[in-house]
Amino acid sequence: MNDVIARKRMAMEYVPTPTEAPFTPEEYAERRRRVQRAMEKAGVDLVYLTSPEAAFWLLGYHAIWYQQLALAGWEPISGIAIRRDADTLVHIECDREQALTHLTTIAHDLRIWPLGKGDFLAFILGELEAAGWVKGRVGLELSHYRPYPSASARMRAAFEARGCGVVDATPIVNEVRRHKSPAELACVRKAAAICDIGMRAGIANARAGITELELFGEIVRALSKAGGEIPSITMPVQSGHRSIASHAAPSRRVLQKGDVLNLDVVGVYNRYHGDNARTLSIGEPEPEIAKLVAQSAEAFKLISANAKPGLSINALMKPLEEHYREAGIWGSQRWTGGYELGCAFPPDWVGSFAFTCGEDAGDATLEPGMVMNYESNFYLPGRPGMSMLIDTIVVDEKTAGLAHAIPHEIIVVDA
């Protein structure tokens, strides 16, 4: 029996060389310092971060399962603690994920809780108290789904019982992550290139007689062959009357001649996403539909012509609204706007920053390091359906522009 336990422990403690962490130790150290500067500004002494995005961004930790639902004795409260005045961070994880932690992260201060040996939350608080970190104002990711509400409330109560004030750290961390480094932007551009490979596969395989699910499979195959990872949301493949519902999952519906087909393809590289949607027609489209898609597509020419670092979101959106109104399609939009993209994990790739054409974006500007999509989506004239056009905007120190190479006009494929 002791030999069995020893072999199990050896497996848990397996440490590969090198790890799979996608960035350098220097990059991760700078990310920690950026969080600490944001903590200083917000007057927060300690943050304990439990979201998959935070663990990946700070250390490279990457799993396919994060205990989102309750298991007996194993709550989804593993995470990363950062003290404002410390030169390191503390990563607390369950022993069942010890090997995965070593596989995917850079070397760091790792504390392992043996599953079933006491209460996980008590272990976390004990480790942090031993380090002298449980004092002052504590930030928890109160606006994230991990952990679920009852576990989040238990964590908050535990810190407050020790005299700490608890605040929401979600906006603090989101603001830091919004401004991506050159290494992160390189991942976004790689993701966009992979995305275009998937879109071209979708276009090449779209035809009457194939189901939406079959076409979805061809896109996933192409993305995977190109090195793309699983997107954080199931990619839409919607045809005919189903194209009116942009969040419908691919179905067994068979594509037919005359269908409008929307493909929303997402490339993922090191969990960074590039989003690209196009409208196709199975056979020649009706003239009114082709005209609508062409008018919608003009928005991306305006973005390419006007976008630059420092430009306000309002200034970027104003010519688009004017164009939509002059074209006579304003008022029939499903949505014309965008949101932040970045490193993301299921069930969502949508970031916290969003804007809508025609609405005041305040003082928001195109800042270096920002990545967002723009969606120009309009309901079809005369029948149920929608045209979906999406592209990714990348902003660096010198430029701002679209990341994808697929034309925005309607794409006609043989029936």
C-alpha positions in Angstrom: 0.0 0.0 0.0 2.8 2.4 0.9 4.4 1.7 -2.5 1.1 2.6 -4.3 0.9 5.9 -2.3 4.5 6.7 -3.2 3.9 6.1 -7.0 0.8 8.3 -6.8 2.7 11.1 -5.1 5.5 10.8 -7.7 2.9 11.2 -10.5 1.4 14.3 -8.8 4.8 15.9 -8.4 6.0 15.3 -12.0 7.8 18.4 -13.2 8.6 18.6 -17.0 11.4 20.7 -18.5 10.5 23.0 -20.0 6.9 23.8 -19.0 4.2 24.6 -21.5 3.8 28.2 -20.2 3.6 30.3 -23.5 5.4 33.4 -22.2 8.8 34.2 -20.6 9.3 34.5 -16.8 10.1 38.2 -17.4 6.7 38.7 -19.1 4.9 37.1 -16.2 6.8 39.1 -13.7 5.9 42.3 -15.4 2.2 41.3 -15.4 2.4 40.7 -11.7 4.0 44.2 -11.2 1.2 45.8 -13.4 -1.4 44.2 -11.1 0.4 45.5 -8.1 0.5 49.0 -9.5 -3.2 48.8 -10.1 -3.7 47.6 -6.6 -1.7 50.5 -5.2 -3.9 52.9 -7.2 -7.1 51.2 -5.9 -5.9 51.0 -2.3 -6.0 47.2 -2.2 -3.5 45.2 -0.2 -4.2 41.7 -1.3 -6.0 40.1 -4.3 -7.0 36.5 -4.4 -7.9 35.6 -8.0 -9.9 32.5 -8.9 -10.8 33.0 -12.6 -9.2 30.7 -15.2 -8.2 33.8 -17.2 -6.3 35.3 -14.3 -4.4 32.0 -13.6 -3.5 31.7 -17.2 -2.5 35.3 -17.6 -0.3 35.4 -14.5 1.3 31.9 -14.6 0.2 30.0 -17.7 -2.0 27.6 -15.8 -4.4 25.9 -18.3 -7.0 23.2 -17.6 -10.0 21.8 -19.4 -12.0 21.7 -16.2 -12.2 24.2 -13.3 -14.7 22.6 -10.8 -17.4 25.0 -11.9 -20.1 22.9 -10.2 -19.8 21.6 -6.6 -18.0 18.4 -5.8 -18.1 17.0 -2.3 -15.2 18.7 -0.5 -13.6 20.3 -3.5 -14.9 23.8 -4.2 -13.7 25.9 -7.2 -11.7 28.2 -5.0 -8.1 27.4 -6.0 -6.4 30.6 -7.1 -3.5 33.1 -7.0 -2.8 35.5 -4.2 -0.8 38.7 -4.9 0.2 41.0 -2.1 0.8 44.6 -3.1 4.2 44.8 -1.5 5.6 41.3 -2.2 8.0 40.3 -4.9 6.2 37.0 -5.6 2.8 35.5 -5.7 1.3 32.4 -4.1 -0.6 29.8 -6.2 -2.9 27.5 -4.2 -4.1 24.4 -5.9 -5.6 20.9 -5.1 -3.2 17.9 -5.3 -5.4 16.4 -8.1 -4.1 19.2 -10.3 -0.5 19.3 -9.1 0.9 17.6 -12.2 -1.1 19.9 -14.5 0.2 22.9 -12.6 3.8 21.9 -13.1 3.0 21.0 -16.8 1.5 24.4 -17.7 3.0 27.1 -15.4 6.3 28.8 -14.8 8.2 28.1 -11.6 6.6 29.9 -8.6 5.4 29.6 -5.0 3.0 26.7 -5.2 1.0 25.5 -2.2 -0.8 22.2 -2.6 -3.9 21.2 -0.6 -4.4 17.4 -0.2 -8.0 16.7 -1.3 -10.0 15.6 1.7 -7.5 16.7 4.3 -9.6 19.4 6.1 -11.4 22.3 4.5 -10.0 23.9 1.3 -10.9 27.4 2.4 -9.3 26.9 5.8 -6.1 25.7 4.0 -6.1 28.8 1.8 -6.5 31.2 4.7 -4.0 29.3 6.7 -1.3 29.6 4.0 -1.9 33.3 3.5 -2.1 34.0 7.3 1.2 32.2 7.8 2.7 34.5 5.2 1.3 37.6 7.0 -0.8 38.5 4.0 -4.3 38.5 5.5 -4.7 42.1 6.5 -6.0 45.3 5.1 -8.3 45.5 2.0 -8.7 42.3 0.1 -9.9 42.0 -3.5 -11.8 39.0 -4.8 -13.2 38.4 -8.3 -16.8 39.0 -7.1 -18.1 39.6 -10.7 -16.8 36.3 -12.1 -18.6 33.0 -12.4 -15.8 31.1 -10.6 -16.4 30.4 -7.8 -20.2 30.0 -7.8 -22.1 32.4 -5.5 -22.3 30.3 -2.3 -18.5 29.6 -2.4 -17.8 33.2 -3.2 -19.9 34.3 -0.2 -18.1 31.9 2.0 -14.7 33.3 0.9 -15.8 36.8 1.5 -17.1 36.0 5.0 -13.9 34.2 5.9 -11.7 37.3 5.0 -14.1 39.7 6.7 -14.1 37.5 9.9 -10.3 38.2 10.0 -10.9 41.9 10.0 -10.3 42.5 6.3 -12.4 44.8 4.1 -13.4 43.0 0.9 -13.8 44.7 -2.5 -14.4 43.6 -6.0 -11.1 43.0 -7.8 -12.7 42.1 -11.1 -12.5 45.6 -12.6 -8.9 46.0 -11.3 -7.6 42.9 -13.1 -9.7 43.4 -16.2 -8.4 46.9 -16.7 -4.8 45.7 -16.5 -5.4 42.8 -18.9 -7.1 45.1 -21.4 -3.8 46.6 -22.4 -1.9 43.8 -24.0 1.8 43.5 -24.4 3.6 43.1 -27.7 3.9 39.3 -27.0 0.1 39.1 -26.4 -0.7 41.1 -29.6 1.5 38.6 -31.5 -0.7 35.8 -30.2 -3.8 37.7 -31.3 -2.4 38.1 -34.8 -1.5 34.5 -35.0 -5.1 33.6 -33.8 -6.5 35.8 -36.6 -4.4 34.1 -39.2 -5.6 30.7 -37.9 -9.2 32.0 -37.9 -8.9 32.9 -41.6 -7.8 29.4 -42.4 -10.9 28.1 -40.7 -13.1 30.6 -42.6 -11.7 29.6 -45.9 -12.4 26.0 -45.1 -16.0 26.9 -44.3 -16.3 28.7 -47.5 -14.8 25.9 -49.5 -17.1 23.3 -48.0 -20.3 25.2 -47.9 -22.9 23.8 -50.4 -26.4 22.6 -50.6 -26.9 19.1 -49.1 -24.5 19.5 -46.2 -25.7 20.0 -42.6 -24.7 22.9 -40.4 -23.0 20.4 -38.1 -21.0 18.8 -40.9 -19.8 22.3 -42.0 -19.0 23.1 -38.4 -16.9 20.0 -38.3 -14.9 20.9 -41.4 -14.2 24.4 -39.9 -13.0 22.8 -36.6 -10.8 20.3 -38.5 -9.1 23.1 -40.4 -8.6 25.2 -37.3 -7.1 22.3 -35.4 -4.8 21.4 -38.3 -3.5 25.0 -38.3 -2.8 24.8 -34.6 -5.9 26.5 -33.4 -7.4 25.7 -29.9 -11.0 25.2 -28.9 -12.8 28.6 -28.8 -14.5 29.7 -25.6 -17.9 29.8 -27.3 -19.3 27.3 -29.8 -18.9 28.9 -33.2 -22.1 29.8 -35.0 -23.0 28.1 -38.3 -26.5 29.3 -39.2 -28.4 28.9 -42.5 -31.7 29.9 -44.0 -34.3 31.0 -41.4 -31.9 30.0 -38.6 -29.6 32.9 -39.6 -31.9 35.3 -37.8 -30.7 33.9 -34.4 -27.0 34.8 -34.0 -26.5 32.7 -30.9 -28.1 29.5 -32.2 -25.8 26.4 -32.1 -25.0 24.5 -35.3 -27.9 22.1 -36.1 -28.8 19.1 -38.3 -30.5 21.5 -40.8 -29.4 20.7 -44.4 -28.2 23.7 -46.4 -30.4 24.5 -49.4 -30.1 26.5 -52.6 -31.0 30.1 -51.9 -29.9 30.0 -48.3 -28.2 32.8 -46.6 -25.4 31.3 -44.4 -23.6 33.0 -41.6 -20.2 31.7 -40.4 -18.7 33.1 -37.3 -15.2 31.6 -37.0 -12.8 32.2 -34.2 -9.1 31.3 -34.2 -7.5 30.7 -30.8 -3.7 30.7 -30.1 -2.5 30.5 -26.5 -6.1 31.3 -25.5 -6.1 34.6 -27.4 -9.0 35.0 -29.8 -9.5 36.5 -33.2 -13.2 36.8 -34.4 -14.3 36.8 -38.0 -17.9 36.4 -39.3 -19.0 36.5 -43.0 -22.3 36.1 -44.8 -22.5 33.5 -47.6 -25.2 32.8 -50.2 -25.8 29.2 -51.5 -26.2 30.2 -55.1 -26.9 33.7 -56.4 -28.4 35.9 -53.7 -31.5 38.1 -54.1 -30.4 41.6 -55.2 -31.9 43.2 -52.1 -29.8 40.9 -49.8 -26.6 41.4 -51.8 -27.2 45.2 -51.5 -27.8 45.1 -47.7 -24.6 43.1 -47.2 -22.6 45.5 -49.3 -23.9 48.4 -47.4 -23.1 46.7 -44.1 -19.6 45.8 -45.3 -18.8 49.5 -46.0 -18.4 50.0 -42.2 -15.2 48.0 -42.2 -13.7 50.2 -45.0 -14.5 53.2 -42.7 -12.8 51.5 -39.8 -9.7 50.8 -41.8 -9.6 54.4 -43.1 -10.1 56.1 -39.7 -8.8 53.9 -36.9 -5.6 55.0 -35.2 -4.2 54.9 -31.7 -5.6 57.7 -29.5 -8.8 58.1 -31.6 -12.0 58.2 -29.5 -14.5 55.4 -29.9 -17.1 58.0 -30.5 -15.1 59.5 -33.4 -14.6 56.0 -34.8 -18.3 55.2 -34.7 -19.7 58.5 -35.9 -18.9 58.0 -39.7 -20.3 54.4 -39.4 -23.6 55.7 -38.1 -23.8 58.4 -40.7 -23.1 55.8 -43.4 -25.8 53.4 -42.1 -28.3 56.3 -42.0 -27.5 57.5 -45.5 -27.8 53.9 -46.8 -31.2 53.7 -45.3 -30.5 50.6 -43.2 -30.2 52.3 -39.8 -32.9 50.9 -37.6 -32.8 47.4 -39.1 -29.6 46.4 -37.3 -29.4 43.5 -35.0 -26.3 45.0 -33.4 -23.6 47.4 -34.6 -20.9 47.5 -32.0 -18.0 45.6 -30.5 -16.4 44.3 -27.3 -13.0 43.5 -25.9 -11.3 40.2 -26.9 -8.3 38.6 -25.2 -7.3 35.4 -23.5 -10.5 33.6 -22.7 -11.8 30.3 -21.5 -15.2 28.6 -21.8 -18.0 29.6 -21.5 -17.2 33.1 -22.8 -14.8 35.0 -24.9 -16.5 38.4 -24.4 -14.5 40.9 -22.5 -15.8 43.5 -20.0 -15.4 46.6 -22.3 -18.1 47.1 -25.0 -19.4 49.9 -27.2 -22.4 50.4 -29.6 -22.6 52.5 -32.7 -25.0 55.4 -32.0 -24.4 55.3 -28.2 -22.1 57.6 -26.3 -18.8 55.7 -25.4 -17.7 58.5 -23.1 -14.0 59.2 -23.1 -13.0 55.7 -24.3 -10.3 55.7 -26.9 -8.3 53.2 -29.0 -5.4 52.7 -26.6 -2.3 50.7 -27.5 -2.7 47.1 -26.5 -6.5 47.0 -27.0 -8.1 44.2 -29.0 -11.8 44.2 -29.8 -14.2 43.0 -32.5 -16.7 45.0 -34.5 -20.0 43.5 -35.5 -22.1 44.9 -38.4 -25.2 42.7 -38.2 -28.4 43.5 -40.0 -31.8 41.7 -40.4 -32.5 40.7 -44.0 -35.2 42.5 -46.1 -38.3 40.6 -46.9 -37.6 37.3 -45.1 -36.5 35.9 -41.7 -32.7 36.0 -41.5 -29.7 38.1 -40.8 -26.4 39.1 -42.3 -23.5 38.8 -39.8 -20.2 40.6 -40.5 -17.5 40.7 -37.8 -13.8 41.6 -37.8 -11.1 42.0 -35.1 -9.5 45.4 -34.4 -5.9 45.4 -33.1 -4.3 48.5 -31.7 -0.6 48.8 -31.1 1.7 51.7 -30.4 1.7 53.0 -34.0 -1.3 51.5 -35.8 -4.9 50.3 -35.4 -6.6 48.2 -38.0 -8.5 45.0 -38.9 -6.8 41.7 -38.4 -8.6 39.5 -41.0 -8.0 39.1 -44.7 -11.4 37.7 -45.8 -13.5 40.2 -47.9 -16.5 41.5 -46.2 -18.9 41.5 -49.1 -21.4 38.6 -49.6 -19.6 35.4 -50.6 -21.4 33.4 -53.2 -20.8 29.6 -53.4 -22.2 27.1 -55.9 -25.4 25.5 -54.9 
